[in-house]
Amino acid sequence: MDREWRNKNEAVRLGEECSYSMKEKLVGT
């Protein structure tokens, strides 16, 4: 159970980083 939660947390963190970089790209152009 702990591992599942950690994987979920990791996926959320990666998703946030991805959306953040996408916003930066939109601002850059």
N, C-alpha and C positions, 0 to 999 in steps of 0.2 A: 504493500500500500504506500509506504513512504517513497519507494522508487517511482511509482506511478505519479504521485503528486509532484515529485521533483521534475520528472519529464514534462509534465504539464506546465510547471512554472518556467522551465527552460524554453518551451515553445512560446509561451506568452512573452517572455523577455526578448526572444529572437524576433517575434512579430513586431514588438514595439520598436526595436532597433531598425527593422526593415522599413516600417512606416515612417520613422523619423528621417532616415536617409532619403526616402522618397520625397518627403516634404522639403528637405534641403535642396534636392535636385530641382524641384519645382521653383523654389525661391531663386536658385542660381540662374535659371534660364530666363 
